[in-house]
Amino acid sequence: MLEKDKYLEKINYLIFLVIILFSQGLIAETLKLKIIKYNNDLKNSSALFLQNDGDSLEEGIIYFGIDRIKIDYTKPIKLTLILSEKKGIYTNHELRESQYFNTNKSYIKVFFKILKGDNFLDKPKMLENFVELNHDFSLNNNIYKIKIIYEYDPIKLRKIIILENNQKIEMGFYNHNNLETYEKKFFSMINPYLN
């Protein structure tokens, strides 16, 4: 009888362990789906941000369109970045000049993959009230580490940290606005100072 009890205890322990592991997998999958839905819902929204690179503090507003992202820096100088998966435009409003660049060969392409849920959300890490996504990769002989932090309940983008060859950039997001409508020209990549 004693041997049977030990055997049943082992089986109960094994069943308990399988249930715990299975439920953690379900929680991770549910979390992944929530983040993908949130990222899809970012379209037609905006948020204020603070950006810090260790030397300077910048602030502005980021707008999420259907296929483009517009970043307006308001302080310390007025700059605008408009980004798509393949190209971008950088405009310095004080100098009244713009420059085009290829986003497909930069870490910016990773953010578009994140917004689409491509291969990045495999391992969301749950911390107290936050969800953390980490992605390390190499591009053009540079090593990048990207960390994205979401508030958990409700899911909201709170911080992006980019480490590039020991240089750190942090962007913190707050005052999120949803369901904004933008005209197509709002995300236009035409140089605003061409006359």
C-alpha positions in Angstrom: 0.0 0.0 0.0 2.8 2.4 0.8 4.5 1.8 -2.6 1.2 2.5 -4.3 0.8 5.9 -2.5 4.3 6.9 -3.5 3.6 6.1 -7.1 0.3 8.0 -7.0 2.1 11.0 -5.4 4.6 11.0 -8.3 1.9 10.8 -10.9 0.0 13.7 -9.2 3.2 15.8 -9.1 3.8 15.1 -12.8 0.2 16.0 -13.7 0.5 19.2 -11.7 3.8 20.1 -13.4 2.2 19.4 -16.9 -0.8 21.6 -16.0 1.5 24.5 -14.8 3.7 24.3 -17.9 0.7 24.1 -20.2 -1.1 27.1 -18.5 2.1 29.2 -18.7 2.2 28.4 -22.5 -1.4 29.5 -22.8 -0.7 32.7 -20.8 2.3 33.5 -23.1 0.2 32.9 -26.2 -2.6 35.1 -24.9 -0.1 37.8 -24.0 1.4 37.6 -27.5 -2.0 37.9 -29.1 -2.9 40.9 -26.9 0.4 42.7 -28.0 -0.2 41.9 -31.7 -3.7 43.3 -31.4 -2.5 46.4 -29.5 0.2 47.0 -32.1 -2.4 46.7 -34.9 -4.6 49.2 -33.1 -1.7 51.7 -32.9 -2.7 52.7 -36.5 -4.3 56.1 -36.4 -3.0 57.0 -33.0 -0.4 59.2 -31.4 1.6 59.6 -28.2 3.9 62.1 -26.6 7.5 61.0 -26.0 10.7 61.8 -24.3 13.9 60.6 -25.8 17.2 60.4 -24.0 20.6 59.3 -25.3 22.6 60.1 -22.2 23.8 63.5 -23.5 20.6 65.2 -24.5 16.8 65.1 -23.8 14.4 65.5 -26.7 10.6 65.6 -26.7 7.9 65.4 -29.3 4.9 63.5 -30.6 4.8 60.3 -32.6 1.9 59.5 -35.0 1.2 56.0 -36.2 -0.4 55.8 -39.6 -1.5 52.7 -41.6 1.9 52.2 -43.4 3.9 55.1 -42.0 5.2 56.6 -38.8 5.7 60.3 -38.3 7.9 61.6 -35.5 7.8 65.4 -34.7 10.5 66.5 -32.4 9.5 69.8 -30.7 12.4 70.4 -28.3 15.2 71.3 -28.3 14.9 71.9 -32.1 12.0 71.2 -34.5 12.7 68.1 -36.6 10.4 65.7 -38.4 11.0 62.1 -39.4 8.5 60.2 -41.6 9.2 56.5 -41.9 8.0 53.7 -44.0 9.3 50.1 -44.3 11.6 51.0 -47.2 12.4 54.7 -46.9 12.3 57.8 -44.7 12.7 61.5 -44.8 14.4 63.6 -42.2 13.5 67.3 -42.1 15.2 70.0 -40.1 12.7 72.9 -39.9 15.3 75.4 -38.7 17.6 74.8 -41.6 14.6 74.3 -44.0 16.2 71.2 -45.5 15.2 67.5 -45.9 17.2 64.4 -46.5 15.9 61.0 -47.7 17.3 57.7 -46.4 16.8 53.9 -46.7 15.1 52.4 -43.7 15.3 48.9 -45.0 19.0 48.8 -44.0 18.6 50.2 -40.5 17.1 49.1 -37.2 13.9 51.0 -38.2 12.8 47.9 -40.2 12.6 46.0 -36.9 9.9 48.4 -35.6 7.7 47.8 -38.7 8.1 44.0 -38.1 7.1 44.5 -34.5 4.0 46.4 -35.5 3.1 43.6 -37.8 3.9 40.9 -35.2 6.6 39.3 -37.4 8.8 36.8 -35.5 9.5 39.2 -32.7 6.9 38.3 -30.2 8.0 34.7 -29.6 9.2 35.3 -26.1 7.3 38.1 -24.3 8.6 38.3 -20.7 6.1 39.2 -18.0 7.4 41.4 -15.2 5.1 42.7 -12.4 2.9 45.1 -14.3 5.0 45.2 -17.5 5.7 43.0 -20.5 9.1 43.1 -22.0 10.2 42.1 -25.5 13.9 41.7 -26.3 15.5 41.4 -29.7 19.2 41.2 -30.5 20.5 41.3 -34.0 23.4 42.4 -36.2 23.1 44.8 -39.2 25.8 46.4 -41.3 28.5 45.2 -38.8 26.6 46.9 -35.9 25.2 44.9 -33.0 21.7 46.0 -31.8 19.8 45.2 -28.7 16.2 46.4 -28.7 14.0 46.2 -25.6 10.3 47.2 -25.8 8.3 47.7 -22.6 4.5 47.6 -22.5 2.3 48.4 -19.6 0.3 45.2 -19.0 -3.2 46.2 -17.9 -4.2 47.8 -20.2 -1.5 47.0 -22.8 0.2 50.3 -23.7 3.6 51.0 -25.3 5.7 52.7 -22.6 9.4 52.5 -23.5 11.8 51.5 -26.3 15.4 51.1 -25.5 18.0 50.7 -28.3 21.5 49.7 -27.7 23.9 50.1 -30.6 27.5 49.3 -30.0 27.3 50.6 -26.4 25.3 53.7 -27.4 21.9 53.8 -25.7 18.8 55.6 -26.8 15.6 55.5 -24.7 12.1 56.7 -25.8 9.4 56.9 -23.2 5.8 57.2 -24.3 2.8 58.8 -22.5 -0.5 60.6 -23.2 -1.7 58.1 -25.8 -4.5 59.2 -28.1 -6.4 56.6 -30.2 -8.7 56.8 -33.1 -7.2 59.9 -34.7 -7.8 60.4 -38.4 -5.0 61.8 -40.7 -5.2 62.9 -44.2 -2.9 61.0 -46.5 -0.7 64.1 -47.1 0.0 64.2 -43.3 2.5 61.3 -43.8 3.8 62.7 -47.2 7.5 62.2 -47.9 7.6 65.2 -50.2 10.1 67.8 -49.0 7.9 70.6 -47.4 10.4 73.3 -48.4 10.6 72.6 -52.2 9.3 75.6 -54.1 
